[in-house]
Amino acid sequence: MSYALDESYLVEPTGDAALTTENLAVYYGGVHQALFDANLKFAPHTITALIGASGSGKSTFLRSLNRMNDKLAKVTGKIMYQGVDLNSAAANVYAVRSQLGMVFQRPNPFAKSIRANIEFALKAHGIKDKQHLAASVESSLKGAALWDEVKDVLDDSAMALSGGQQQRLCIARAIAMQPEILLLDEPASALDPLSTSKIEETLVELAKQFTIIIVTHNMQQATRISQYCAFFHLGHVMEYDQTDRLFTQPHLAITNDYVTGSFG
Ligand SMILES: Nc1ncnc2c1ncn2[C@@H]1O[C@H](COP(=O)(O)OP(=O)(O)OP(=O)(O)O)[C@@H](O)[C@H]1O
């Protein structure tokens, strides 16, 4: 079945925005357009789930937000954050990434100690004070709900942790710099159900402090943890609304077909 791509239904969150995209578009190799004019506003301290079939542009959108597509693609449009366009040539990419932390699908800790994983970015930003570093290690690991499991083995290799623990370490690493926004690209898709539910609980807790944008293929996960949801199709944001409405009273036929499992 084909659907009209020019009909979208977007219900913006009311109130302040933590981040807003304006006509964000992405062209791989300068020609293949993978994202079309995405206009999304993200409310502070909420979890927004990005859903859609494989290849619909979710990761392309997410990775563009912290400038990870710079070398791969042409990215046009604006990413407004605290009155500044993060997509402008003048924006400092390192500063952007310290405000928008990222966690990937596969846990990718550095082959260093647990402590060194957390300290890495802090030291790179000139923080040397031992007490400050120790406090950041503890608070980041607590934030990622990993502290109790690793507090006695901080100098052991991160590679000895289980997959789920490694992913929570990656979350701890991402929050160590105290970013405002946390971007996660299918962070639990490689994990077992118990580790997945720990990650979900952790994210719900972290949303009190951070604004979270998560790509997920798992619709139950989207309904369990997110307040807002954007449905992508062939590079277009088709529908954006509060998660409960998008799943129970979708506005567009295509959204209904996707959330009821008719395609994707
Ligand atoms: N590095 C790249 N170079 C060229 N094309 C790319 C690249 N990354 C993604 N694409 C293309 O962009 C489109 C969107 O891909 P993207 O990975 O953003 O989709 P997705 O919705 O995240 O999919 P998935 O759920 O499978 O991760 C696809 O047509 C894909 O082939």
Ligand as a Chemical Component Dictionary entry (heavy atoms), coordinates in Angstrom:
data_LIG
# 
_chem_comp.id                   LIG 
_chem_comp.type                 NON-POLYMER 
_chem_comp.pdbx_formal_charge   0 
_chem_comp.three_letter_code    LIG 
# 
loop_
_chem_comp_atom.comp_id 
_chem_comp_atom.atom_id 
_chem_comp_atom.alt_atom_id 
_chem_comp_atom.type_symbol 
_chem_comp_atom.charge 
_chem_comp_atom.model_Cartn_x 
_chem_comp_atom.model_Cartn_y 
_chem_comp_atom.model_Cartn_z 
_chem_comp_atom.pdbx_ordinal 
LIG N1  N1  N 0 26.301 6.319 6.001  1  
LIG C1  C1  C 0 25.333 6.251 5.068  2  
LIG N2  N2  N 0 25.613 6.437 3.758  3  
LIG C2  C2  C 0 24.649 6.377 2.830  4  
LIG N3  N3  N 0 23.352 6.157 3.093  5  
LIG C3  C3  C 0 23.003 5.962 4.377  6  
LIG C4  C4  C 0 23.977 5.988 5.432  7  
LIG N4  N4  N 0 23.334 5.771 6.606  8  
LIG C5  C5  C 0 22.028 5.603 6.303  9  
LIG N5  N5  N 0 21.834 5.709 4.965  10 
LIG C6  C6  C 0 20.541 5.603 4.258  11 
LIG O1  O1  O 0 19.637 6.537 4.798  12 
LIG C7  C7  C 0 18.327 5.985 4.913  13 
LIG C8  C8  C 0 17.873 6.057 6.366  14 
LIG O2  O2  O 0 18.708 5.192 7.138  15 
LIG P1  P1  P 0 18.704 5.210 8.736  16 
LIG O3  O3  O 0 19.805 4.321 9.191  17 
LIG O4  O4  O 0 18.667 6.595 9.218  18 
LIG O5  O5  O 0 17.279 4.540 9.021  19 
LIG P2  P2  P 0 16.737 3.946 10.387 20 
LIG O6  O6  O 0 15.289 4.285 10.410 21 
LIG O7  O7  O 0 17.547 4.388 11.521 22 
LIG O8  O8  O 0 16.924 2.382 10.131 23 
LIG P3  P3  P 0 17.261 1.214 11.184 24 
LIG O9  O9  O 0 16.043 1.107 12.040 25 
LIG O10 O10 O 0 17.463 0.018 10.322 26 
LIG O11 O11 O 0 18.488 1.612 11.943 27 
LIG C9  C9  C 0 18.409 4.576 4.351  28 
LIG O12 O12 O 0 18.034 4.628 2.992  29 
LIG C10 C10 C 0 19.891 4.243 4.492  30 
LIG O13 O13 O 0 20.290 3.333 3.504  31 
# 
loop_
_chem_comp_bond.comp_id 
_chem_comp_bond.atom_id_1 
_chem_comp_bond.atom_id_2 
_chem_comp_bond.value_order 
_chem_comp_bond.pdbx_ordinal 
LIG N1  C1  SING 1  
LIG C1  N2  SING 2  
LIG C1  C4  DOUB 3  
LIG N2  C2  DOUB 4  
LIG C2  N3  SING 5  
LIG N3  C3  DOUB 6  
LIG C3  C4  SING 7  
LIG C3  N5  SING 8  
LIG C4  N4  SING 9  
LIG N4  C5  DOUB 10 
LIG C5  N5  SING 11 
LIG N5  C6  SING 12 
LIG C6  O1  SING 13 
LIG C6  C10 SING 14 
LIG O1  C7  SING 15 
LIG C7  C8  SING 16 
LIG C7  C9  SING 17 
LIG C8  O2  SING 18 
LIG O2  P1  SING 19 
LIG P1  O3  DOUB 20 
LIG P1  O4  SING 21 
LIG P1  O5  SING 22 
LIG O5  P2  SING 23 
LIG P2  O6  DOUB 24 
LIG P2  O7  SING 25 
LIG P2  O8  SING 26 
LIG O8  P3  SING 27 
LIG P3  O9  DOUB 28 
LIG P3  O10 SING 29 
LIG P3  O11 SING 30 
LIG C9  O12 SING 31 
LIG C9  C10 SING 32 
LIG C10 O13 SING 33 
# 
